[in-house]
Amino acid sequence: MLESVWHRFHAGQPPLKRGGRVAEVSATQYKVRGLSEVARLGDLVEHRGHGAVRRGEIVRIGADAVVVAPFEHSTDTGIGDVVFRRGPLTVMPHPSWRGRVIDALARPIDGGAPLLRMPQQADAGHDPAPAALSRQRVDTPFVTGVRVIDIFTPLCFGQRLGVFAGSGVGKSTLLAMLAAADAFDTVVVALVGERGREVREFLEDTIGATSMAKTVAVVATSDESAMMRRRAPDTAMRVAEHFRDQGHRVLLVLDSITRFAHALREVATGAGEPPVARGYPASVFTDLPKLLERAGPGAEGSGSITAIISVLVDGDDHNDPVADSVRGILDGHVVLDRTIAEQGRYPPVNPLSSISRLAGKAWSPEQQVLVTRLKSMISRFEDTRDIRLLGAYQGGVDAELDMAVRQVPLIYEALTQSPKDRPSPDPFADLARHLKVKQNVDAGN
């Protein structure tokens, strides 16, 4: 026994764990005395209560006690229970994780075999985002297969795009269509705060078995604790960073960043932070860029993380503090309009409100001129909708408006697409073909 302790000591492993005892318990957190001197923010602890061994994370350090937010909903925490410090969370992704579903603590939840893990030194989860001047330039476009995206808001490898929508408008369906793009080596999907019944449908039906083979899914449903919902995006980012460092072109789909912000708010307010903007503490607006800046192009010689981030706008208010903050960090945003969805046009993307800051690197000069012309016609068509409904529109007075009235409904038809439709390899050609066929039909009539 002494020999075993001697080897552990010289291997860098402390022979004794530093522990403390629970001093105070609330509904969402508890205080532990005896760990303040050695604790660090983000350290995990192990609580041994009357039931099973449970884990939590240190979210505040005081002079005489630390505040712990548990990962599991538990009612068996009692005064005097023993709590041991475990150190920071390490996530050690392995290539075999593709095709698997894990939780926020990187534990398998799909009923499969135990996960293989890379050596501990491979965990780069606490590394900051790549230095600004060491990153590759973003200049290589790719085709998502979603016509309205590829025409009006084209994407490049390493870009970060936000999908802004209210609840029930169709953002999860659009995210799944984007996740099925063939341009990527690995896809990482983070489902944060989603309904439990929708997870299996999303993975099996929407993404499908073919795309799932190269996908790692990180799931924290709405009924899980705030700490699990807070940790899930970080775990997904660590997995994406691992494959990026292996040279992969990675697609990270995060649904949704708003529920991640809600979890941050719940933990921060429970730790005593005062709210500063519509109930959100200041640390929320510090943690959002810390997470999102880790996506994007990697350093020279590595791959890239293309991030598609969904933003749930509360009450369809696109000036919500979280939406406004995220919009300023990302490289573009796609706005899903409830009015368009009510008209039965899916994906319900509003091309006039959607912007890709890297579109100029994806369009050819001819395509840029065409898209500008299309937006002009759509704007004219929508601005005169009320006039036309009132019967005040007369053909032949304004040639540009006449063209918009003829062409825009056909453009809307061409842009309509469902997950069951085949991806479009050349969206501009598909649009031209659709318009030509319709014009020939009208000419024949």
N, C-alpha and C positions, 0 to 999 in steps of 0.2 A: 504493500500500500504506500509506504513512504517513497519507494522508487517511482511509483506512478505519479505522485504529487511532484517529485523532483523533475520528472520529464515534462510535466505540464507547465511548471514554473519556467523552465528554460526554453520552452516552445512559445513563450509569450502569452500563455493562458493563465489568468489568475487562479490560484487554487481555491479561492473563496469568492463568492458573489457578494456584492454590496447590496444590502437590502434595507427596507424600512417597514413601517406599519401604517395602515390606514387610520387617519385621524378624523376625517370628516367625509360624509357621503351626501351627494345630491342626486337629482334624477338623471343627469347626463355626465357628471364628472365626480371625482373624489380626490381628496388631498392625502398626501403621504408624507410623514415625517421621517427624517433620517437619510434622505437622498440628496438634499440640496447641495452639498459640497461636491458631489461627483456627477450630478445630472447635467445634461445638455438638452436644449430644445430639440425635439424630434427623436429623442431616445425612446426605445420601446421598454416597457416594463412587463413583468409577468406577475399576475395576481393569483394567489392561491387561496381561494375562498372555500365555502362549504360544499360547493359543487365541483365543477371542473377547473382546470387551470386556464385562465383567460389572459388576454394581452391588451395593452393600452399604450398610449403615447403621451409623453410629457409635453404639455402645451404652455406651461407657465412655471417659473422657478422663483420661489420666494426665499427669504432668509431662513425660515424655519420649516418650510414645507413646499412640496411641488404639487401642481395640479395635473391630474391624469385624465385624459379622455379615453374611455374604453372603446375597443373595436366591436365588442358584442353588446347587445342589449342584455343587461344582467341586473337581477334584483338580489343576488346573493352576496353582495359586497357588504362587509360589516366592519365596525370599528375594531381595530387591533389585528385585522388580517395582514398576513405577511406579503410584501411586494418586493420583487427583485428587479434590479436594472439589467437589461439585456443588451444595451448599446443601440446604435442606429440600425434602421431596417436596411438589409441588403437584398437586392434583387439581382440574381445571376442568370440571365436568360441563356437558353441553349437553342441551337438550331432546331431541335426536335419539338420546340414549343409551337411551331407552326401547325395549325389545325387543332389547337387546344383552346379550352376556355378556362380562365383562371379568375380568382377574386383579387381584391385590392392588395392582399398580402402575398400574392404570387403562389397561391395554393390551388391545385386543380379542383374544379367543381363540375367537370363533365363526366365523372365516373370512370375516367381512363386510368392508365398506369401512373405511378408517381413520376413527377417531373425530374428530368435530368437537369443538372445545374453546372454552369461553368465554374472554374476556380474563382475564389472570392475576389482576387485582384482584378477580375474582369468586370466587376460591378462598378460602373461609372455614374451611378445615380445621383451622387452629390456633386458631380462636376458641374461647373457653370456652363452657360451657353458658349459655343465656340467664339473666340475673339473676333471682333468685327472685321479686322483686316486680314485675318487668316481664312475667312470663309470663301468658298467658291462663288463666282458670279452666277446669278440666275438668268439663264438665257436660252434654255432648251424647252420648247413647248411640247405638249403631249395632247392626245385626243382622249377625252373622257367617254365619248360615245353618246353623250346627252346633247342634243342639237342646240338647245337654247343656251347652254353653258358655253359650248365650243364656238358659237357664233358671237355672242355678245360679251361674255366674260371668260375668254380663253385662259388656260392655266399653263404654268411652266413648272418643271421639276424644282422642288424646293420652295414653292410658293405657299403662303398661308392664307386661306380663304375662309371667310365667315358666311354661314347660311343663317340669315336673320328671319325669324318667323314667329308668329303667335302659336298657341297650342292648337293642334288639330288641323293645321294647314297643309301638311305633307312634307315636312322637313326630313323626317326619318326615312321616308320612301326615296327622296332625292339623294340622301346620303348613301343609301344602299345602292342606288344606281351608279353613283360615283365610285363606290368601293369596288364595283365589279369591273373597273377599267383594267385592261390587259397590260397597261404600261409599266406596272410595278412588280418588283420581285417579291415584296412582302407587304402585307396589309396588317395594321394594328387597329383594332376597333375598341374604343372605350365607351361602354354604356353606363352612364352615371345618372342615377336617380330614375331609371326607366321602370315602367311597369313590369312586374315579374312575368306575367303571362306573355308579354311581347318579345322577350329575349329569345326564346327558342324559335318563334316564328321569324324573327329578324335574321337569325343565323342560318336556319335551315331552308327557309323559303325565299327570302329576299336576297341574301348573299349566295346561297346555294352551295352544294357540295364541291363544285369545281373551284370556286373562289375561296371557299373555306379551307381548302388544303394549304393555302399560303397565308392564312389569316391567324393571328393571335387575338383572341377576344378577352378583354378585361371587363368584368361585370360587377357593378355595385348597384343593386336595385333600390327602389325608393323606400322600402321598408327596412333597409340596413341602417346602421348608425351613421351619424354625420362624419365620424372619423373614417369609415370605410369609403363613403362617397368623396371625402376629401383626398384620400390616398389613391383612389383608382386612377385619376389622370396622371399622377406622378409615376405610378407603376407602368402604365401604358407608355409614357414617354421614355422610361428607362429601357423598355423592350425595344422601342423604335430606335433609340440611340445605339443599342447594341448591334442591331442589324445594319444601321447606317454606317457604323464603324467597320463593319465587315464588307463595305462597298455596295450594299444594296440600295436600290431606289425604293424607299419606304413610303407608303401612304398611311397617314395617321388620321383616323376618323374619330372625333370626340363629340359625343352627343350626351349631355350638352354642357357647355361651359357655364351656363347660368346656374344649373343645379350644383355644379362645383362651387360657384360663388356662394350659393345658399348654404352649402356645407361649411365653407370657410366662415361665413357670418355666424352660423350657429356655434361653431367651436370658439371663435374669437369672443363673442359676447358672453359665452359661458365662462371664459377665462378672465372676464372683467374689462375687456376693451370697450370704450364708449363708441356709439355710432356717430358717423359724420355725414353720411349721405343716404337718405331714405332707409335708415336702419343698418347700413353697411359700415363696419369699422374700417379705419384707414388701411389696416393690414391686407384687406381683400384686394385693394387696388395696387398693393405692392406684390402680392403673390401671383396675380394674373399675368403681368409681363414676365415674371420669373419663369413661369411655366411655358408660356407661348414663345418666348425668345429661344428656347431650347430646340424648337422645330426650325426648319429651314435648311439651307444648304450646309453641308458639313465642311470641315477643313479640306484643304487640297489633298487629294488621294483617297478620300472617303466618299461615301454616298450622300444621299440627301433625304430629308424628311419633308414630304409634301403634306401639309395639314389642312384638313377640311373640318372646320369647327362650327358646330351648330350653336346658335344663340337664341334662346327662348325669350322673346320680348314680352314682358308681363303686360297684359292688357293691350297688346299690339302697340305699346309705346316704344318707338324706336329710339327715344332719347332717355330711356332708362339708364341709370348710372353704369350698370354692368355693360349694357349694349354699347353705350357711348365710349366707355374705356376700351373695350375689345376692338371696336371699329378703328380706333386710332392706332392699335398695335398691328393689326393684320394687313396683308397686302391686297386686300380687296374684299368686297362683300356682295353677296347675292341676297336680294330681298324677295321673300315669298309673300304675295299679296292675297289676303283673304277674299277680296272681291273677285280676283281672277279665279281662285279655286271655286267660288260659288258659281262661276260661269261654266265650270266643267273643263277648264283648260289646265292640264297637268303636264309637266311640273308648273306650278303657278308662279313662275319667275316674272318679276316686273323688270323688263330690260332697261327701262328709263331710270330706275333707281339703283340698279346694280352696276358695280364698277370692278374691273380688274386692273390694278395698278401696273401690271406687267403685260397688259394686252398688246402694247406696242411691240413687244418682242415675239409675239405669237402671230400677229396678223402680217400678211404681205401688204404692200402699199395699196394694191387693188382691193383687198379685203377690207382694209381700214376705210377706204372711201365708200365701199358698199355698206358697211355697218353704220357709218355716219348717216348715209342716206336712209337706211332702214329706220334708224332711231328718229330721224326727222319726220318721216311719214307716220310712224306710230304715235309720236307726240301730237302731230296735227290731227290724227284720227281721234285720239282720246280727248283732246281739248275741245273738239266740236261735237262730242257725243250728245250732250244735252240739247244742242241746237238741232241736231238731226232727229232726236227723239221727239222734239216739239214740232217737227215738220217744216222747219224754217230753212232747211238746206235745199238749194236748187242746183242741179247739175249744169255744167257749162259756164258757170260764173268764175270759178277758181280752178284752174287746171291741176294745180298741185293737190288741192283737196279732193278733186275727182279721182286722181290716181290713188290717193291714200284710201279713199272709200272702196275702191275696187281691189287694191292689193293687200291691205292690212289684214282683212279676214282670212285671206289665203295664206298669209305669213303665219298667222296664229294657228291655222290648221297644220301647217308644215312643222311647227315647233311642238305640237302636242305629241307626247311620248309617254308610254307606261313602262314599268319594269319588265313586262312580258315582251315588249318590242325589242327587235335586235338593235344593238348599239350601232350608231351611225359612224362609219369610218371616215366619211367626207361630208360634213354637215352642209357646207356651202353648195356642193353638188346636189345633195338631196333637196335643199331649198329651191335651187334653180329648176330641178326636174319637176318638183311639185307645182311650181308656178306655171311652168310650160304646159304641163298636162291640163291644168285647170283652164288656162287660157285657150287651149285647143278645143276643150269641151264647150266652153262658152261660145267660141267662134262657130262651132258646128251647130249650136242651137240657134 
